[in-house]
Structures are given as structure tokens and as C-alpha cells.
Amino acid sequence: MKTENFKVKGMSCEHCKSAVESALKKTKGVEDAKVDLKAGKVEVKFNEDESKLDKLKDEVRAAGYEVS
């Protein structure tokens, strides 16, 4: 398992937090995803054999948020 952190712009409430976490958790290979609203970032624990960081960022973008 690998853990990565990245910034997510546009999150401002619990609904945003839930939307990002849900989008990531439904992605194959993701074991856990935790959003820190104050810091504007997400921590994702995933299996690199099943998913790649670029794919995870694409899922966040598809949920309507910017990734940096």
C-alpha cells in the first residue's frame, strides 16, 4: 500500500469532503481516503498495482474539484 497527499481546491463544507472521499473510495485499489478541509488536501491510501495517482486525481476532478 502507498499513501499520497495532494491539494484539492474548491472544498468548503462537509458535503465537499464527503463527495471527494466517496469518489476516491469507489476507485479500484483505494483502501482509504481522508479529506482535511482546513488544509485543503486529501490523503489517499491505495494499492499501486490496482490504481495510479493520476487516476485518483482524475476521479477528484470528475467530482468537480481542482487538483494541484
C-alpha atoms as a printed R data frame, in Angstrom:
   type eleno elety resid chain resno       x      y       z
1  ATOM     1    CA   MET     A     1   0.000  0.000   0.000
2  ATOM     2    CA   LYS     A     2   1.098  3.511  -0.764
3  ATOM     3    CA   THR     A     3  -0.082  6.747   0.853
4  ATOM     4    CA   GLU     A     4  -0.135 10.000  -1.106
5  ATOM     5    CA   ASN     A     5  -1.262 13.522  -0.208
6  ATOM     6    CA   PHE     A     6  -2.358 16.181  -2.669
7  ATOM     7    CA   LYS     A     7  -4.102 19.544  -2.641
8  ATOM     8    CA   VAL     A     8  -7.737 19.877  -3.668
9  ATOM     9    CA   LYS     A     9  -9.267 23.288  -4.397
10 ATOM    10    CA   GLY     A    10 -12.947 24.136  -4.143
11 ATOM    11    CA   MET     A    11 -13.854 22.204  -0.989
12 ATOM    12    CA   SER     A    12 -15.673 24.320   1.568
13 ATOM    13    CA   CYS     A    13 -18.065 22.101   3.551
14 ATOM    14    CA   GLU     A    14 -18.850 18.611   4.797
15 ATOM    15    CA   HIS     A    15 -20.667 17.820   1.548
16 ATOM    16    CA   CYS     A    16 -17.490 18.620  -0.411
17 ATOM    17    CA   LYS     A    17 -15.462 16.449   1.938
18 ATOM    18    CA   SER     A    18 -17.901 13.575   1.513
19 ATOM    19    CA   ALA     A    19 -18.007 13.937  -2.280
20 ATOM    20    CA   VAL     A    20 -14.217 13.765  -2.618
21 ATOM    21    CA   GLU     A    21 -13.830 10.887  -0.175
22 ATOM    22    CA   SER     A    22 -16.633  8.931  -1.873
23 ATOM    23    CA   ALA     A    23 -15.200  9.479  -5.346
24 ATOM    24    CA   LEU     A    24 -11.847  8.147  -4.199
25 ATOM    25    CA   LYS     A    25 -13.137  5.252  -2.106
26 ATOM    26    CA   LYS     A    26 -15.141  3.850  -5.009
27 ATOM    27    CA   THR     A    27 -11.991  3.751  -7.158
28 ATOM    28    CA   LYS     A    28 -10.441  0.316  -7.559
29 ATOM    29    CA   GLY     A    29  -7.403 -0.154  -5.331
30 ATOM    30    CA   VAL     A    30  -8.240  2.603  -2.834
31 ATOM    31    CA   GLU     A    31  -8.249  1.402   0.757
32 ATOM    32    CA   ASP     A    32  -8.938  4.760   2.428
33 ATOM    33    CA   ALA     A    33  -9.283  8.471   1.699
34 ATOM    34    CA   LYS     A    34  -9.352 11.284   4.246
35 ATOM    35    CA   VAL     A    35 -10.010 14.929   3.465
36 ATOM    36    CA   ASP     A    36  -8.640 17.757   5.622
37 ATOM    37    CA   LEU     A    37 -10.929 20.706   4.825
38 ATOM    38    CA   LYS     A    38  -8.834 23.283   6.695
39 ATOM    39    CA   ALA     A    39  -5.662 22.325   4.849
40 ATOM    40    CA   GLY     A    40  -7.475 21.743   1.556
41 ATOM    41    CA   LYS     A    41  -5.840 18.392   0.992
42 ATOM    42    CA   VAL     A    42  -6.630 14.704   0.788
43 ATOM    43    CA   GLU     A    43  -4.662 11.699   1.965
44 ATOM    44    CA   VAL     A    44  -5.227  8.518  -0.050
45 ATOM    45    CA   LYS     A    45  -4.069  5.020   0.799
46 ATOM    46    CA   PHE     A    46  -4.089  2.787  -2.270
47 ATOM    47    CA   ASN     A    47  -2.609 -0.253  -3.969
48 ATOM    48    CA   GLU     A    48  -0.323  0.891  -6.791
49 ATOM    49    CA   ASP     A    49  -0.895 -2.373  -8.661
50 ATOM    50    CA   GLU     A    50  -4.602 -1.540  -8.988
51 ATOM    51    CA   SER     A    51  -4.630  2.253  -9.341
52 ATOM    52    CA   LYS     A    52  -2.260  5.117 -10.088
53 ATOM    53    CA   LEU     A    53  -2.056  8.589  -8.580
54 ATOM    54    CA   ASP     A    54  -3.069 10.227 -11.874
55 ATOM    55    CA   LYS     A    55  -6.252  8.117 -11.938
56 ATOM    56    CA   LEU     A    56  -7.082  9.187  -8.378
57 ATOM    57    CA   LYS     A    57  -6.630 12.842  -9.259
58 ATOM    58    CA   ASP     A    58  -8.858 12.358 -12.320
59 ATOM    59    CA   GLU     A    59 -11.608 10.972 -10.062
60 ATOM    60    CA   VAL     A    60 -11.427 14.083  -7.863
61 ATOM    61    CA   ARG     A    61 -11.637 16.296 -10.962
62 ATOM    62    CA   ALA     A    62 -14.646 14.298 -12.198
63 ATOM    63    CA   ALA     A    63 -16.324 15.031  -8.852
64 ATOM    64    CA   GLY     A    64 -15.981 18.748  -9.668
65 ATOM    65    CA   TYR     A    65 -12.858 19.844  -7.789
66 ATOM    66    CA   GLU     A    66  -9.459 21.170  -8.839
67 ATOM    67    CA   VAL     A    67  -6.317 19.212  -8.023
68 ATOM    68    CA   SER     A    68  -2.884 20.768  -7.689
